Amino acid sequence: MVHRSVIGSLERAVAHLIEAHGGAFPPWLAPTQLVALPVSDARAEVEQAADLVRRCLDRGLRARLVTPDQGTLGARIRAARLVPYQAVIGPRETAADEIALRLRDGRRLDPQPAAEALDRIIRLVRATAPS
């Protein structure tokens, strides 16, 4: 009997990864590693979030901006629940040039300088990525 497969081994491997991780890939494999979420549509918050995304992209992280016109903050956080790092940027964070990180498991880290947070994320992503 001739074996015939509808999908190839690569597709089966990806399907296994999706099933094993429930779509919540480890940071090094996640399609989006960080999502920037400005709290409101205030110009300063959106600009700082866009700047954070640019800095992420410049340093090799896969990041995207989700602006307030795409829903409430809670809805945007729920929509990005599979993204390993969510950077929430509100008026306090904008004034201090900080970001408040939320992790996929629901933990919230204290606001920290954006550069320090990015360095930490990049170190974690690179440390866990296979060589």
Secondary structure, 3 states (H helix, E strand, C coil): CCCCCCCCHHHHHHHHHHHHHCCCCCCCCCCCCEEEEECCCCHHHHHHHHHHHHHHHHCCCCEEECCHHHCCHHHHHHHCCCCCEEEEECHHHHHHCEEEEEECCCCECCCEEHHHHHHHHHHHHHHHCCC
